[in-house]
């Protein structure tokens, strides 16, 4: 695997065969080719979230494939789905970093995945 496009499904085996640095480089390269108004640090964080979600999808982490399928049926494109799920997990990461919560809760993450819909995502509610 030598390119990444979030709008195209990836081969899980090929993705997982890459080390984390290679995955980051592929995602970063895709996004840096876009005309995004992001600082270098923001672009790295954005790429990291893509890698986290792609890893979870490739590994078949509980509810991730089902959430992808649900949001796709509801009309979201693959890249939007990555952002929707990424928003859920980034909120938790931010809350941990800010000291709002002490640790990541897989149970709450699953509840949020079950709750998200395309309609809610498009309204900014996730």
Secondary structure, DSSP 4 states (H G I P E B T S, - for coil): -----TTSPPPHHHHHHS-HHHHHHHHHHHHHTS-----HHHHHHHHHHHHHHHHHHHHT-TTHHHHHHHHHHTT--HHHHHHHHHHHHHHHHHHHHTTSSSS--HHHHHHHHHH--HHHHHTT--
